Amino acid sequence: MIAEHEIEPIPGLPEKLPEGEGILWQGSPRWWSLAQRALHLRALALYFALMVTWSISTAAGSGGSLAEMALASGTSLGLALLCLAVLTVIGRALGKATLYTITNRRVVMRVGVALPMTINLPFSAIESAAVKRHADGTEDIVLTLSRAHKIAWLALWPHARPWRMARPEPMLRAVPVTAGAAQVLARALAGSASLPVPALVEGQVAPKPDLAGAVTA
């Protein structure tokens, strides 16, 4: 299900598609949205702001001079900006290195920066899928795998549903809503199961026929 690769005969795919399989959709995460949610940039920015405020208050409370307060706050602010800048660079690299592909038979995730790898998820391994839309115009598409198919959470990160380590769930993260990936996947899953195409609503992409309801993200 997971394969390393160096040369791609087709962008996002480790090998040429077999006869009868075709690409329905390809796309990448919006890197800034991916960085914010996967690397928690907003929460870290708030934390660093509190730390800078605390360093200024501590210096002022101990009777320090304006120069000492400026030094304390400047040091804390510099370290905070450096950390956020590094995480932003990492987030951009993760987004640029990622390519999601939906074919008529599977979902393929080309992920990884230092060690690129391809994760193949055949429709037969997918129990259900769900979509969660965000205010920034992106959506996360979560795939619940059958218990017979397991992927290590670390191999998936950051393309995995948070806090699902015992049974990791792959996730197409920060995909622009306008790209239409969720609708394409809904049609492909329904077609593979010989079901009518369901109406797409938030929280549900396409359940498999043996499931009673949708999985919510």
C-alpha positions as CSV (number, residue, x, y, z in Angstrom):
1,M,0.0,0.0,0.0
2,I,3.0,2.3,0.6
3,A,5.9,2.6,-1.8
4,E,8.9,4.9,-2.0
5,H,9.7,6.5,-5.4
6,E,12.2,8.6,-7.1
7,I,11.0,8.9,-10.7
8,E,7.3,9.3,-11.6
9,P,6.2,8.2,-15.0
10,I,3.0,10.2,-14.3
11,P,3.0,13.1,-11.8
12,G,1.8,11.8,-8.4
13,L,2.0,8.1,-9.4
14,P,4.9,5.7,-9.0
15,E,4.0,3.7,-12.2
16,K,1.8,3.9,-15.2
17,L,-1.8,3.1,-14.7
18,P,-3.0,-0.3,-15.7
19,E,-5.4,-0.7,-18.6
20,G,-8.9,0.4,-17.7
21,E,-7.8,2.8,-14.9
22,G,-7.9,6.5,-15.5
23,I,-7.3,9.7,-13.5
24,L,-10.4,11.5,-12.5
25,W,-8.9,14.3,-10.4
26,Q,-5.5,15.5,-9.2
27,G,-4.7,18.4,-6.8
28,S,-2.5,19.6,-4.0
29,P,-3.3,21.1,-0.6
30,R,-3.5,24.9,-0.1
31,W,-0.2,25.0,1.7
32,W,-1.0,27.9,4.0
33,S,-4.2,26.2,5.2
34,L,-2.3,23.0,5.7
35,A,0.4,24.7,7.7
36,Q,-2.1,26.5,9.9
37,R,-4.1,23.4,10.8
38,A,-1.4,20.6,10.7
39,L,1.3,22.6,12.4
40,H,-1.0,24.7,14.7
41,L,0.5,28.0,13.7
42,R,-2.3,30.1,15.1
43,A,-2.1,28.4,18.5
44,L,1.7,28.8,18.6
45,A,1.5,32.4,17.6
46,L,-0.9,33.0,20.5
47,Y,1.4,31.1,22.9
48,F,4.4,33.1,21.8
49,A,2.5,36.4,22.2
50,L,1.6,35.4,25.8
51,M,5.3,34.5,26.4
52,V,6.5,37.9,25.1
53,T,3.9,39.6,27.3
54,W,5.0,37.6,30.3
55,S,8.7,38.4,29.8
56,I,7.8,42.1,29.6
57,S,5.7,41.9,32.8
58,T,8.4,40.0,34.6
59,A,11.0,42.6,33.7
60,A,8.7,45.4,34.7
61,G,7.8,43.8,38.0
62,S,11.4,43.3,39.0
63,G,12.0,47.0,38.5
64,G,14.0,46.6,35.3
65,S,14.9,49.5,33.1
66,L,13.3,50.2,29.7
67,A,16.4,48.8,28.1
68,E,16.2,45.6,30.1
69,M,12.5,45.2,29.2
70,A,13.3,45.9,25.5
71,L,16.0,43.2,25.6
72,A,13.8,40.6,27.3
73,S,10.9,41.2,24.9
74,G,13.2,41.5,21.9
75,T,14.8,38.1,22.6
76,S,11.5,36.4,23.2
77,L,10.0,37.9,20.1
78,G,13.0,37.0,18.0
79,L,12.9,33.4,19.0
80,A,9.1,33.3,18.4
81,L,9.4,34.7,14.9
82,L,12.2,32.3,14.1
83,C,10.2,29.3,15.2
84,L,7.1,30.4,13.3
85,A,9.2,31.1,10.2
86,V,10.7,27.6,10.3
87,L,7.3,26.0,10.7
88,T,6.0,28.1,7.8
89,V,8.8,26.9,5.6
90,I,8.1,23.3,6.6
91,G,4.4,23.8,5.9
92,R,5.1,25.2,2.5
93,A,7.4,22.3,1.7
94,L,4.8,19.8,2.8
95,G,2.1,21.4,0.7
96,K,4.3,21.7,-2.4
97,A,5.5,18.1,-2.2
98,T,2.0,16.7,-1.8
99,L,-0.2,15.6,-4.7
100,Y,-3.5,13.8,-4.3
101,T,-4.9,11.6,-7.1
102,I,-8.3,10.1,-7.5
103,T,-8.7,7.4,-10.2
104,N,-11.7,5.2,-11.0
105,R,-10.2,2.5,-8.7
106,R,-8.3,4.1,-5.9
107,V,-7.0,7.2,-4.1
108,V,-3.3,7.9,-4.3
109,M,-1.4,10.2,-2.0
110,R,2.1,11.3,-3.0
111,V,3.6,12.7,0.2
112,G,6.9,13.4,2.0
113,V,9.6,16.0,1.5
114,A,12.9,14.3,2.5
115,L,11.6,10.8,1.8
116,P,8.8,11.0,-0.8
117,M,6.5,8.0,-0.8
118,T,3.2,7.0,-2.5
119,I,0.3,5.7,-0.6
120,N,-2.2,3.7,-2.6
121,L,-5.7,3.3,-1.2
122,P,-7.9,1.0,-3.4
123,F,-11.6,1.6,-3.1
124,S,-12.0,-1.9,-1.7
125,A,-10.0,-0.8,1.3
126,I,-12.2,2.3,2.0
127,E,-15.2,1.7,4.3
128,S,-16.5,5.3,4.1
129,A,-15.4,8.8,3.5
130,A,-16.4,12.2,5.0
131,V,-15.8,15.8,4.3
132,K,-15.2,18.7,6.6
133,R,-15.3,22.2,5.2
134,H,-13.5,25.2,6.7
135,A,-14.1,28.9,6.6
136,D,-11.0,29.5,4.5
137,G,-12.6,27.8,1.5
138,T,-10.8,24.5,1.9
139,E,-12.0,21.0,3.0
140,D,-10.5,17.9,4.5
141,I,-11.6,14.6,3.1
142,V,-11.3,11.7,5.6
143,L,-11.1,8.1,4.5
144,T,-12.0,5.4,7.0
145,L,-10.2,2.1,6.1
146,S,-11.4,-1.4,6.7
147,R,-9.7,-3.1,9.7
148,A,-7.8,-5.4,7.3
149,H,-5.9,-2.4,5.9
150,K,-3.7,-0.5,8.3
151,I,-1.2,2.3,7.7
152,A,1.1,3.7,10.4
153,W,0.1,7.1,11.6
154,L,3.6,8.5,11.3
155,A,3.7,7.4,7.7
156,L,0.6,9.4,7.0
157,W,1.3,12.5,9.0
158,P,0.3,15.2,8.4
159,H,-2.2,13.7,6.0
160,A,-4.0,11.8,8.8
161,R,-7.1,12.7,10.9
162,P,-5.9,14.1,14.2
163,W,-6.1,11.9,17.3
164,R,-6.8,8.7,15.4
165,M,-3.5,6.8,16.2
166,A,-4.9,3.4,17.1
167,R,-6.7,3.2,13.8
168,P,-5.3,5.9,11.5
169,E,-7.5,7.5,8.9
170,P,-5.9,9.0,5.8
171,M,-7.0,12.5,5.0
172,L,-6.8,14.7,1.9
173,R,-6.1,18.0,3.7
174,A,-6.7,21.6,2.9
175,V,-8.1,20.9,-0.6
176,P,-9.8,23.9,-2.1
177,V,-13.6,23.4,-2.1
178,T,-13.7,24.8,-5.7
179,A,-11.5,22.0,-6.9
180,G,-14.4,19.6,-6.6
181,A,-12.4,16.6,-5.1
182,A,-15.2,15.6,-2.7
183,Q,-17.8,15.3,-5.5
184,V,-15.4,13.4,-7.7
185,L,-14.7,11.0,-4.9
186,A,-18.3,10.6,-4.1
187,R,-19.1,9.6,-7.7
188,A,-16.1,7.3,-7.9
189,L,-17.0,5.4,-4.7
190,A,-20.6,5.2,-5.7
191,G,-19.7,3.9,-9.1
192,S,-17.3,1.3,-7.7
193,A,-20.1,0.0,-5.4
194,S,-22.7,0.2,-8.2
195,L,-24.7,2.7,-6.1
196,P,-26.6,5.9,-7.1
197,V,-24.5,9.0,-6.6
198,P,-25.4,10.5,-3.3
199,A,-26.1,14.2,-2.7
200,L,-23.0,15.7,-1.2
201,V,-23.4,17.3,2.2
202,E,-20.9,18.2,4.8
203,G,-20.0,15.3,7.0
204,Q,-20.7,12.7,4.2
205,V,-19.0,11.9,0.9
206,A,-20.0,8.3,0.2
207,P,-20.6,5.4,2.6
208,K,-20.0,1.9,1.4
209,P,-23.2,-0.2,1.0
210,D,-22.5,-2.2,4.2
211,L,-22.5,0.9,6.4
212,A,-25.6,2.4,8.0
213,G,-24.4,6.0,7.9
214,A,-21.7,8.4,7.3
215,V,-18.6,9.1,9.2
216,T,-18.3,12.7,10.4
217,A,-15.0,14.5,10.4
